[in-house]
């Protein structure tokens, strides 16, 4: 029953923006870790390149997340109660992780 109510939300542009934002963040996290690890090696060009890549992935992720949240609030689609918001977060997480799993 909840799945049928949440289905229209999945087809909105705001929701797709949030899915792409959640896909950018793990990549930025890994690149950030590599940037921190590269500071242990005395190669400033490597550190600068990794920091640039991290910023290039993190900035669009943050912009996509903010834009998606603003669009959800402006469209009145953002759930107000905690239970439905947690359900939306779970649905969002499944949509982000599901393509990564092999059948």
C-alpha positions in Angstrom: 0.0 0.0 0.0 2.8 2.4 0.8 4.5 1.6 -2.4 1.5 2.7 -4.5 1.4 6.1 -2.6 5.1 6.6 -3.1 5.2 5.8 -6.8 4.3 9.3 -8.1 7.2 10.7 -6.0 9.6 8.4 -7.8 8.6 9.9 -11.2 9.3 13.5 -10.2 12.4 15.4 -11.4 13.2 16.4 -7.8 13.4 12.7 -6.7 15.7 11.9 -9.7 18.0 14.8 -8.7 18.2 13.3 -5.2 19.1 9.9 -6.5 21.9 11.4 -8.6 23.1 13.4 -5.6 23.2 10.2 -3.4 25.2 8.5 -6.2 27.8 11.3 -6.2 28.5 11.3 -2.5 30.1 7.9 -2.1 32.4 8.7 -5.0 33.4 12.0 -3.4 33.9 10.2 -0.1 36.4 7.7 -1.7 38.2 10.5 -3.5 38.4 12.5 -0.3 40.0 9.5 1.4 42.4 9.1 -1.4 43.3 12.8 -1.2 44.0 12.4 2.6 46.1 9.4 1.9 48.0 11.2 -0.9 49.2 13.8 1.6 51.4 11.1 3.2 53.3 10.9 -0.1 55.4 13.9 -1.0 53.8 14.5 -4.4 51.9 17.8 -4.3 50.6 17.5 -7.9 48.9 14.2 -7.0 47.3 15.7 -4.0 46.1 18.7 -6.0 44.7 16.5 -8.7 42.8 14.3 -6.3 41.5 17.4 -4.4 40.3 18.8 -7.7 38.5 15.6 -8.6 36.9 15.4 -5.2 35.6 19.0 -5.5 34.4 18.2 -9.1 32.3 15.3 -7.8 31.2 16.8 -4.5 30.0 20.2 -5.7 27.5 18.8 -8.2 26.3 16.3 -5.6 25.6 19.0 -3.1 24.0 21.3 -5.7 21.8 18.4 -6.9 20.8 17.5 -3.3 19.9 21.1 -2.4 18.0 21.6 -5.7 16.1 18.3 -5.2 15.1 19.2 -1.6 14.0 22.7 -2.6 11.9 21.3 -5.4 10.3 18.7 -3.1 9.5 21.4 -0.5 8.2 23.9 -3.1 6.0 21.2 -4.8 4.6 20.1 -1.5 5.9 16.6 -2.0 8.2 16.4 1.0 6.6 14.3 3.8 6.0 16.2 7.0 5.8 13.4 9.5 8.9 11.4 10.5 7.5 8.0 9.5 6.8 8.9 5.9 10.1 10.8 5.6 12.0 7.7 6.8 10.0 5.7 4.2 11.1 8.1 1.5 14.7 7.9 2.6 14.5 4.1 2.5 13.0 4.2 -0.9 15.7 6.7 -2.1 18.4 4.5 -0.7 17.0 1.4 -2.5 16.9 3.3 -5.7 20.5 4.4 -5.3 21.9 0.9 -4.3 19.6 -1.3 -6.4 21.4 -0.6 -9.7 24.7 -1.5 -8.1 23.6 -5.1 -7.2 24.0 -7.9 -9.6 21.0 -10.1 -10.4 
